Amino acid sequence: VVHDAYTARLCRRLGVGPERNGYEEWRRWLRERLPRDLSYRWRAHAAIVVHCKDRCRAKPRCQGCPALDLCAYAAAMFGPDGLPSAQPAAGDDGSE
């Protein structure tokens, strides 16, 4: 898997990845966790690119995402169906 914006975005939203965001940290983190098989790595990266172009965009389309139940970002931002959680209107949270 290549470290690029798609890989970083998907991993961060899933709640995984190296603590630091540098290229070498990502390269090491991916190398330590993925099978050495280059064919697997190329196929995995292709799947990440397709997923990020279709669903996990800069403005994500979480509804219907096959990774919804694994995604820390969706859990924090959306309901279990991938739709935005109801946010309290200004003043509805008990504050004045």
Helices and strands as residue ranges (DSSP letters): H 5-14, H 23-33, H 38-54, G 68-70, H 72-77
